[in-house]
Amino acid sequence: MNSVPSLRVRAVHDQDVTDDGSYVLYWMTSYRRGHFNFSLQRAVDWAKQLNKPLVILEALRCDYPWASDRLHRFVIEGMVDNSVHFEQRCAYYYPYLEPRRGAGKGLLRTLAAQACVVVGDDFPAFFLPRMVTAAARQVPVKFELVDSNGLLPLRAADKVFARAFDLRRFLQRSLLPHLADVPDQDPLAEARLPVLEGLPEQITSRWTPARPAELLAAEGGLKQFPVDHAVQPVATQGGAEAAQRTLRSFLDSKLPIYDSDRNQPQKDATSRLSPYLHFGHISVHQVFDELARRADWTPDQVADKVTGSAKGWWGTSPEVESFLDELITWRELGYNMCWQRDDYDQYDSLPDWALQTLAEHAADPRPSVYSLDQFESAATHDQLWNAAQQQLLQEGHIHNYLRMLWGKKILHWSESPQAALDIMIELNNKYALDGRNPNSYSGIFWVLGRYDRAWGPERPIFGKIRYMTSDNTARKVRVNDYIEQYTNPDTA
């Protein structure tokens, strides 16, 4: 069975597949979709080989860090789409929403006890690696994790890359063969599997399957969950259907201006795909596939030399080259770090030069020092920074260019660089739809020197860390309308 590249599959323990089980179990935790999903494809392959039904468990616990109405609703909207999708396929889809802390305990163990083999998602960040390690003790049969994170398999590179330039050189040498390994668009579309009519009543009565569409339609449906209700849902809708619309809108109207205008806060030129990529509602393989078809790109257009440059290697238009560098190089840089270093979210994981220069300037007087509460409520003296924080509060994201400034000023106005890191992680993970992701940790740690180099002149507080100011940002990009939009309630 080699439908899924072996480099993307790893065994969690050394148990065997058993023919005595009732079904193959796919535990969907990170790639929450029915399309372009190597994990789902692997589970379908096992079900075909064993001639067993497929059970897909998509669960959402209520005690994950930063659990809130905002994040819960986004995931549940994805469950609505998955319910419709899998209802039309030969698989038993089991959505479960934990109603109270600990209520879901034992569900995976019980389902795995009747499985022939269990397949899960290999996501390298947040609490999910620890959750999988704990789950392994509950699975008495073969338990595999499948990597469907990026175009480059996680284990294709056995080192951590210190700079985007270094990873880009590696990609220019190594990526092309992996582009040929594309997950099936719809692994269940042509599958002929036995159909499971239902699970035992003792399972479904204790762990009642969710009705996600009814829950969202009910007034105050999210109030039943013990999550942070103060962090309200945003207008951005979750789910595979919304992800497809967002992708097509970007390709139709935004891609032509991506290279020229993506750094302009007052222009809507970014893809807005990061929340969907984070929650697995869309695959990077699908994004790449549709972009390549739109651009009439073929592998023979790739330059024949390794330069590490962000321009010219793909052999296509500047806007496509620019977007691909963000989608692949910068996105997968974080995944490269997270799967190899458990301390990716710790201050001491910064480069030595950054730790040294920050330590040398730790005692420098700060022009202002704000508390977490003041940062959170956008109560600084800086209108542009406040507008960026308000966008995070109101919409669940910050414009890509201003997110860099947002972090730099938190460093500037915090009592220490360690405190600044804690504040950035707290605000980003609490409010951003795309937080808690390897790519978002890359952005946060870039503020403190990761993936960067020493800069001069050496400055107070920052030392040799790259420096940014609101005034200089306002000279580079247009921000007046942006400030008005996010600080004036009548226009926000």
Secondary structure, DSSP 8 states (H G I E B T S, - for coil): --SS-GGGEEESS-----TTSSEEEEEESS---SSS-HHHHHHHHHHHHHT--EEEEEEE-S-STT-BHHHHHHHHHHHHHHHHHHHTTTSEEEEEE-SSTTTTTTHHHHHHTTEEEEEEE---STTHHHHHHHHHTT--SEEEEE--S-SS-GGG--S--SSHHHHHHHHHHHHHHHHT----S-TTSS----------HHHHHHS----HHHHHHSTTGGGGS-SBTTS---SS--SHHHHHHHHHHIIIIIGGGHHHHTT-TTS--S---HHHHHTTSS-HHHHHHHHHHHTT--GGGS-SS----SSSSS-S-HHHHHHHIIIIIIHHHHHHHHHH-TTTTSGGGS-HHHHHHHHHTTTS--S----HHHHHTT-SS-HHHHHHHHHHHHHS---HHHHHHHHHHHHHTSSSHHHHHHHHHHHHHHH-TT-SSHHHHHHHHHHTTTT----SS-BTTTBTS----HHHHHHHS--HHHHHHHH-TTT-
